[in-house]
């Protein structure tokens, strides 16, 4: 622990460095776990209870998102915390992280903790510190809120197993889509080392679920599942390659989420792309839309893209783009088509498709009914009929539909001239100074 404390920094100075250093780890997710308060310990977790606060670039920040340390033995070319960078370094002790988490939670600033770390010393040392932090939070501080922690590739499987019994979600960053990309930009990391703990976590979750079925009071292992993150645009892989990798991860490791993070050039290195237009945020957006189609709409990566068409059309969302390439399957009559086909109509979501199937059992649906159900008719009207009738006399022609869809303009989650890559701070609107109290560190407003 002396190594962690070699620089005499205040906890606020550390927080400033290590919360900023964590901003490139994506953690926009619901908790995925229900755990009610028990009247004795602090906190609870609701399955939909995390996402409500967003940073300037659209990221969710209702978790206290910090690094244990930004020290790192690796020299990944894309990482701001790489060994060769001359940046301010800091490290929290497990006790400091616990005090921060409890202090912010009591004031309703956060709903849980997202804890990651650079590699301090070696993977085992880092994973042991993460485990010790969670053990203190759950034990001494009796914290029952949501905790998402990064597992460290290369660490002792016993440490990962012990940490998984204390965390709600664990994640291991795949970093780059292919092994070739890792060799080029992260020479200290290896694909097998990353995938091994993923497999361990998946196997442990499966075994734990079987044990819980037999023994009710069995401790739960990573109840909210595991996730990963892929950097988009740092290496030359196509959207088809990236989506195929994500599809494979979902199938082989039963991941809850694959997060896509647009590459931000924070280092000057000849091996990194120039990105004249800035981070590929629109490309990231399209991949998230396609990922949703894989998980909830029954699509496969090979249906959306292929070797001849390896990248998404940036002007159209992937579902519209697919429909325009398969006009022979349209129009779909909502009164008679099966659920799977209705789900593939642009402008119809999972809930709307289910409501259509339920409502048509007792009545003939009209376009007014579809609007009340929640169908986005400005997209769907080109691809559907109600009992054989169109909403308007429209042509089932690709150029005609594209012109009309582009005229409507898709509502994107950001505007080009308003994009900011600044991480939203817990202290954006006012300044705080630490106040020492018997039960831990508190914060007092000074403006």
Residue pairs with C-beta under 8 A, 6 or more apart in sequence:
1 93
3 91
3 120
3 121
4 69
4 91
4 92
4 93
4 120
4 129
5 91
5 93
7 89
7 90
7 91
9 90
10 434
11 92
11 96
11 99
11 100
11 434
11 441
12 432
12 433
12 434
13 90
14 90
14 91
14 92
14 96
15 66
15 100
17 70
17 88
17 89
17 90
18 66
18 67
18 68
18 69
18 70
18 90
18 91
18 92
19 64
19 65
19 66
19 423
19 425
19 426
20 423
21 67
21 70
21 80
21 81
21 118
22 65
22 66
22 67
22 114
22 116
23 55
23 59
23 65
23 423
24 79
24 80
24 261
24 264
24 266
25 65
25 114
25 116
25 150
25 173
25 229
26 59
26 229
26 259
26 260
26 261
27 59
27 60
27 63
27 65
27 114
27 148
27 259
28 51
28 58
28 59
28 60
28 259
29 50
29 51
29 60
29 148
29 169
29 227
29 256
29 257
30 47
30 48
30 49
30 50
30 51
31 45
31 46
31 47
31 48
31 49
31 50
31 111
31 112
31 146
31 168
31 169
31 224
32 47
32 168
32 169
32 223
32 224
32 225
32 256
33 45
33 47
33 146
33 168
33 169
33 223
33 224
34 45
34 46
34 47
35 44
35 45
35 144
35 168
36 44
37 43
37 44
37 144
38 144
40 142
41 142
41 143
41 144
42 102
42 105
42 106
42 141
42 142
42 143
42 144
42 145
43 105
43 143
43 144
43 145
44 144
44 145
45 112
45 144
45 145
45 146
45 168
49 111
49 146
50 60
50 62
50 63
50 111
50 112
50 146
51 60
51 62
52 60
52 62
53 60
53 61
53 62
53 424
54 60
54 61
54 424
55 61
55 422
55 423
55 424
56 420
56 421
56 422
56 423
56 424
57 281
57 414
57 419
57 420
57 421
57 422
58 413
58 414
59 423
59 424
61 423
61 424
61 426
62 110
62 111
62 112
63 110
63 111
63 112
63 113
63 114
63 146
63 148
64 100
64 101
64 104
64 109
64 110
64 112
64 113
64 114
64 426
65 114
66 92
66 97
66 100
66 113
66 114
66 115
66 116
67 81
67 115
67 116
67 117
67 118
68 91
68 92
68 97
68 115
68 116
68 117
68 118
68 120
68 126
68 129
68 130
68 133
69 89
69 90
69 91
69 92
69 117
69 118
69 120
69 126
70 81
70 87
70 89
70 90
70 91
70 118
71 81
71 89
71 91
71 118
71 119
71 120
72 79
72 81
72 82
72 83
72 118
72 119
72 120
73 83
73 119
73 120
73 121
73 122
73 188
74 82
74 83
74 118
74 119
74 186
74 188
74 189
75 82
75 83
75 84
75 187
75 188
76 82
76 175
76 185
76 186
76 188
76 189
77 185
77 186
77 267
77 269
77 271
77 272
78 185
78 186
78 231
78 234
78 263
78 266
78 267
78 272
79 266
79 267
80 87
80 266
80 267
81 87
81 118
82 267
85 267
91 120
92 100
94 129
94 132
94 133
94 136
95 136
97 113
97 115
97 133
97 137
98 133
98 136
98 137
98 140
98 141
98 143
98 440
99 440
99 441
100 441
101 110
101 113
101 137
101 141
101 143
101 145
102 137
102 141
102 143
102 440
103 440
103 441
103 442
103 443
104 110
104 426
105 111
105 143
105 145
107 443
109 426
110 426
111 145
111 146
112 145
112 146
112 147
112 148
112 168
113 137
113 145
113 146
113 147
113 148
114 148
114 149
115 130
115 133
115 134
115 147
115 148
115 149
115 150
116 149
116 150
117 126
117 129
117 130
117 150
117 152
118 126
119 126
119 152
120 126
120 129
122 154
123 152
123 153
123 154
123 155
124 154
124 155
124 156
124 159
126 152
126 155
127 151
127 152
127 155
127 156
127 159
127 160
127 163
128 159
130 149
130 150
130 152
130 163
131 159
131 162
131 163
131 166
134 147
134 149
134 163
134 166
134 167
135 166
137 143
137 147
137 166
138 144
138 166
146 168
146 169
146 224
147 166
147 167
147 168
147 169
148 167
148 168
148 169
148 170
148 171
148 224
149 163
149 167
149 169
149 170
149 171
150 170
150 171
150 172
150 173
151 160
151 163
151 164
151 170
151 171
151 172
151 197
151 201
152 160
152 197
153 172
153 189
153 193
153 194
153 196
153 197
154 193
155 197
157 197
157 200
160 170
160 197
160 200
160 201
161 200
161 204
161 221
163 170
164 170
164 201
164 204
164 221
164 222
165 219
165 220
165 221
167 222
168 222
168 223
168 224
169 222
169 224
169 225
169 226
169 227
169 256
170 201
170 222
170 226
171 226
171 227
171 228
171 229
172 194
172 197
172 198
172 201
172 226
172 228
173 194
173 228
173 229
174 194
174 228
174 229
174 230
174 245
174 249
175 181
175 182
175 186
175 189
175 194
175 229
175 230
175 231
176 182
176 185
176 186
176 230
176 231
176 234
176 235
177 230
177 235
177 237
177 241
177 242
177 245
178 235
178 237
178 241
178 245
179 190
179 191
180 235
181 234
181 235
181 237
182 189
182 190
182 191
184 235
184 271
185 234
185 235
185 271
185 272
198 226
198 228
198 249
198 253
199 253
201 222
201 226
201 253
202 226
202 253
202 254
204 221
204 222
205 221
205 222
205 225
205 226
205 254
207 221
208 218
208 220
208 221
208 222
211 218
212 218
212 220
224 256
225 254
225 255
225 256
226 253
226 255
226 256
227 255
227 256
227 257
227 258
227 259
228 249
228 255
228 257
228 258
228 259
229 258
229 259
229 260
229 261
230 242
230 245
230 246
230 258
230 259
230 260
230 261
231 261
231 263
232 242
232 260
232 261
232 262
232 263
232 280
232 283
232 284
232 287
233 262
233 263
233 273
233 275
233 279
233 280
233 283
234 263
234 272
234 273
238 305
238 310
238 311
239 283
239 286
239 287
239 290
239 305
239 310
239 311
239 312
240 301
240 305
240 306
240 307
240 309
240 310
240 311
241 310
242 260
242 287
243 287
243 290
243 291
243 294
243 301
243 304
243 305
244 301
244 302
246 258
246 287
246 291
246 294
246 301
247 294
247 300
247 301
249 255
249 258
250 258
250 294
250 295
258 291
260 284
260 287
260 288
260 291
261 284
262 279
262 280
262 281
262 283
262 284
263 273
263 275
263 279
263 280
264 279
264 421
265 272
265 273
265 274
265 275
265 279
278 419
279 421
281 414
281 419
282 314
282 412
283 312
283 314
285 412
285 413
286 312
286 314
286 317
286 318
287 312
289 317
289 318
289 319
290 299
290 301
290 304
290 312
290 318
293 299
293 304
293 318
293 319
294 300
294 301
296 350
297 319
297 343
297 344
297 350
298 340
298 343
298 344
299 322
299 344
303 322
304 312
304 318
304 321
304 322
305 311
305 312
312 318
312 321
313 321
315 406
315 410
316 324
316 402
316 405
316 406
316 410
317 346
317 410
319 344
319 346
320 346
320 379
320 405
322 344
323 330
323 344
323 345
323 346
323 383
324 398
324 401
324 402
327 396
327 397
327 398
329 341
329 344
330 345
330 382
330 383
330 384
330 396
331 382
331 383
331 384
331 385
331 390
331 396
332 341
332 342
332 344
332 345
332 383
332 384
332 385
333 384
333 385
333 386
333 387
333 388
334 342
334 356
334 360
334 365
334 370
334 384
334 385
334 386
335 360
335 364
335 365
335 386
335 387
339 353
339 354
339 357
342 348
342 353
342 356
342 357
343 350
343 353
345 380
345 383
345 384
346 376
346 379
346 380
346 382
346 383
347 375
347 376
347 377
347 378
347 379
347 380
347 381
347 383
348 356
348 375
348 376
348 380
348 384
349 374
351 374
352 370
352 373
352 374
352 375
355 373
355 374
356 365
356 370
356 373
356 375
359 365
359 369
359 373
363 369
364 386
364 387
365 386
365 387
366 386
367 377
367 381
367 386
367 391
370 377
370 380
370 384
370 386
371 377
377 391
378 408
379 405
379 408
381 390
381 391
381 392
381 394
382 394
382 396
382 401
382 404
382 405
384 391
394 400
394 401
394 404
395 401
430 445
430 446
430 447
431 445
431 446
431 447
432 443
432 444
432 445
432 446
433 443
433 444
433 446
434 441
434 442
434 443
434 444
435 441
435 442
435 443
435 444
436 442
